[in-house]
C-alpha cells in the first residue's frame, strides 16, 4: 500500500527539508495550532547541522525560513524550533494541525511509514518508507520499553529525525473516517530507529485558537474554608 502513489496525502506536506548552504541536513515536521507554529526534528541532526540553518518552504529552495534558535524538548532526543506567529507557508510545505498528532506511539496495526527527503535535480522530494512498528523490552533485563521502526524493505536505509505517519482506517464505532496522523519522530540510537512520541509538541502548542487557555499547574480552588464554631 505504501508504494501506491495515492498514499501521498496532503498531511505529508508538513515534512520539510532542513538545509545548510543548500545541503540537506535532515527532515523536520511543521506543526501548528492555527495561531503559532513550531518545527520538530532530531536534536542530534540540529546539533550537527551548523549554520546558516533554514527550513525550506518550497522544495526547490526558493522560499525558506531561517532557524534562529532551537531548544531540546523534555525528551532530549527531540529539538523544537519556535516559528512564532504570522509565518507564511506554501502549498508545497504546510504545517500539520495539532489535532492530527497521536497521543501515543501506537499504530493499531495500520500501515505506517517514515517520511524523509532526498535531493533530485536541484530540488527535494519526499520519500515514503514503509516500516513495521514493534516493542522492544530490552530482553526483560530493564524496565525501559522502546518502540522501534524497521523497514519493510530491508534495503531501505532509515533516516534520523524522520516523522512516522500511520494511515488509520475508518472507525465506525467512534464515528471517525480514515485519517493520516503523525505518530512519532524516528531517532537513530544504538544502530536502530527508536520512536519518540510527540507529547512535547503538544506542550509547546498546548491549545487551539478557539479554546480557553489551559493551565499546566494545579488550579487553586476559589473560596475559603470556613471554620465551624462549636
C-alpha positions as MATLAB code, in Angstrom:
seq = 'XXXXXXXXXXXXXXXXXXXXXXXXXXXXXXXXXXXXXXXXXXXXXXXXXXXXXXXXXXXXXXXXXXXXXXXXXXXXXXXXXXXXXXXXXXXXXXXXXXXXXXXXXXXXXXXXXXXXXXXXXXXXXXXXXXXXXXXXXXXXXXXXXXXXXXXXXXXXXXXXXXXXXXXXXXXXXXXXXXXXXXXXXXXXXXXXXXXXXXXXXXXXXXXXXXXXXXXXXXXXXXXXXXXXXX';
ca = [
       0.000    0.000    0.000;
       2.740    2.462    0.878;
       4.218    2.124   -2.624;
       0.882    3.280   -4.068;
       1.103    6.952   -5.165;
      -2.386    7.521   -3.774;
      -0.993    7.466   -0.220;
       0.938   10.690   -0.849;
      -1.531   12.512    1.371;
      -1.695   16.293    1.852;
      -0.791   15.780    5.514;
       2.738   14.857    4.422;
       3.342   18.431    3.276;
       4.362   19.168    6.882;
       7.648   17.304    6.335;
      10.172   19.929    5.244;
      13.899   19.989    4.475;
      16.369   21.384    6.996;
      19.126   22.843    4.842;
      22.562   24.401    5.376;
      24.012   26.197    2.327;
      21.807   24.182    0.002;
      22.766   20.828    1.542;
      20.155   18.662    3.253;
      20.799   18.287    6.987;
      17.672   16.231    7.631;
      13.882   16.322    7.767;
      11.708   18.260   10.177;
       7.971   18.317   10.825;
       5.983   21.567   10.945;
       3.064   21.706   13.396;
       0.525   24.461   14.035;
      -2.436   25.173   16.293;
      -3.726   27.821   13.913;
      -2.025   30.801   15.535;
       1.501   29.607   16.271;
       3.793   27.112   14.590;
       6.822   25.041   15.534;
       9.139   22.590   13.822;
      10.209   19.311   15.411;
      13.372   17.434   14.450;
      16.105   15.164   15.756;
      18.180   17.100   18.300;
      21.312   15.382   17.004;
      20.551   16.466   13.428;
      20.091   20.053   14.647;
      23.270   19.917   16.734;
      25.384   18.690   13.820;
      23.808   20.868   11.152;
      25.816   24.051   11.580;
      24.829   27.466   10.231;
      23.070   29.106    8.497;
      20.275   26.589    9.049;
      16.992   27.141    7.231;
      13.684   25.323    6.690;
      12.662   25.287    3.043;
       9.020   26.172    2.396;
       9.399   25.477   -1.302;
      11.098   22.258   -2.287;
      13.175   23.994   -4.963;
      14.748   26.207   -2.286;
      13.276   29.500   -3.500;
      11.488   30.170   -0.199;
      12.733   29.404    3.300;
      12.510   30.242    6.995;
      15.678   30.932    8.999;
      16.244   28.853   12.125;
      17.241   31.466   14.678;
      17.303   29.153   17.694;
      16.117   25.759   18.868;
      15.769   24.034   22.215;
      15.716   20.492   23.462;
      12.351   19.063   24.405;
      11.836   17.216   27.670;
      12.821   14.120   25.728;
      16.353   15.245   24.861;
      16.397   13.336   21.559;
      13.986   15.867   20.045;
      14.651   19.523   19.238;
      11.908   22.143   18.933;
      12.238   25.192   16.687;
       9.932   28.087   17.538;
       8.459   29.679   14.413;
       6.053   32.038   16.174;
       3.003   33.776   14.756;
       2.429   35.176   11.286;
       4.752   32.739    9.498;
       3.737   32.081    5.895;
       3.932   28.736    4.140;
       3.337   27.436    0.618;
       1.160   24.709   -0.940;
       4.287   22.506   -1.099;
       5.209   22.861    2.585;
       2.366   23.380    5.033;
       2.165   22.586    8.768;
       0.107   19.784   10.257;
      -2.606   20.826   12.699;
      -2.081   19.796   16.308;
      -5.303   17.750   16.155;
      -3.608   15.280   13.786;
      -0.908   14.273   16.272;
      -1.317   10.936   18.010;
      -1.414   10.963   21.789;
       0.514    7.676   21.899;
       3.118    5.790   19.895;
       0.578    3.294   18.619;
      -0.398    2.453   15.037;
      -3.034   -0.185   15.991;
      -1.766   -2.298   13.106;
      -2.401    0.381   10.468;
       0.096    0.867    7.610;
       2.900    3.147    8.796;
       5.834    4.925    7.188;
       8.737    7.216    7.942;
       8.697   10.312    5.727;
      12.044   11.737    4.669;
      13.524   13.793    1.819;
      16.219   13.446   -0.802;
      17.724   15.736   -3.422;
      16.659   15.169   -7.039;
      17.514   17.545   -9.920;
      18.215   20.602   -7.754;
      15.115   20.209   -5.601;
      13.955   17.984   -2.770;
      11.324   15.259   -2.949;
       9.649   13.349   -0.142;
      10.146    9.625    0.274;
       7.664    7.298    1.941;
       9.482    4.379    3.612;
       7.120    1.668    4.830;
       8.003    0.309    8.271;
       6.988   -2.216   10.869;
       6.467   -0.854   14.401;
       7.254   -3.167   17.309;
       8.062   -3.066   21.013;
      11.447   -3.936   22.492;
      11.736   -4.502   26.241;
      15.495   -4.997   26.202;
      15.178   -8.722   26.712;
      13.466   -8.389   30.066;
      16.562   -7.039   31.834;
      15.318   -3.449   32.019;
      12.171   -1.514   32.856;
      12.635    0.530   29.675;
      10.426   -0.257   26.700;
      11.122    1.195   23.253;
       9.006    1.427   20.146;
      11.186    0.557   17.163;
      10.724    1.038   13.425;
      12.201   -1.429   10.949;
      11.957   -1.077    7.171;
       9.550   -3.379    5.364;
      12.145   -3.474    2.586;
      15.434   -4.186    4.419;
      17.354   -2.397    1.644;
      15.810    0.930    2.687;
      18.103    2.961    4.988;
      16.115    4.629    7.761;
      16.994    8.295    8.347;
      17.467   10.110   11.648;
      14.662   12.511   12.534;
      12.031   11.345   10.035;
       8.428   11.653   11.255;
       6.354    8.484   11.462;
       2.836    8.590    9.998;
       0.066    5.996   10.075;
      -2.799    5.567    7.607;
      -5.668    4.868   10.026;
      -8.775    3.136    8.627;
     -12.298    4.374    9.436;
     -13.618    3.597   12.924;
     -17.420    3.139   12.713;
     -17.726    2.708   16.484;
     -16.251    6.154   17.151;
     -17.821    7.619   14.034;
     -14.432    8.593   12.608;
     -13.368    8.460    8.993;
      -9.954    7.421    7.735;
      -7.079    9.668    8.827;
      -3.390   10.159    8.171;
      -1.878   11.052   11.544;
       1.594   11.761   12.880;
       2.689    9.225   15.474;
       6.313    9.928   16.441;
       9.780   11.041   15.387;
      12.226    8.312   14.415;
      15.519    8.834   16.246;
      18.729    6.994   15.337;
      20.048    5.389   18.522;
      22.238    2.355   19.130;
      22.137    1.359   15.480;
      18.353    1.338   15.241;
      15.409    3.737   14.883;
      13.627    4.394   18.162;
      10.262    6.137   18.008;
       9.795    9.123   20.311;
       6.238   10.347   20.930;
       5.028   13.860   20.141;
       3.744   14.904   23.568;
       6.429   17.616   23.761;
       4.957   19.198   20.638;
       1.629   19.277   22.438;
       3.286   21.075   25.354;
       4.811   23.632   23.000;
       1.422   24.228   21.318;
      -0.949   23.445   24.194;
      -4.250   24.704   22.852;
      -6.173   25.547   19.714;
      -7.098   29.097   18.841;
     -10.762   28.957   19.931;
     -10.455   27.222   23.274;
      -9.789   28.662   26.729;
      -6.110   28.652   27.713;
      -5.344   25.592   29.820;
      -3.134   25.505   32.870;
      -0.229   23.135   33.270;
      -0.224   23.793   37.000;
      -2.676   22.789   39.702;
      -5.646   25.116   39.728;
      -6.157   26.946   43.000;
      -9.579   26.339   44.482;
     -11.582   29.534   44.855;
     -13.216   30.380   48.154;
     -12.385   29.881   51.777;
     -12.602   27.105   54.264;
     -14.880   28.370   56.978;
     -14.198   27.147   60.471;
     -17.330   25.978   62.184;
     -17.989   27.314   65.621;
     -18.762   24.851   68.442;
];
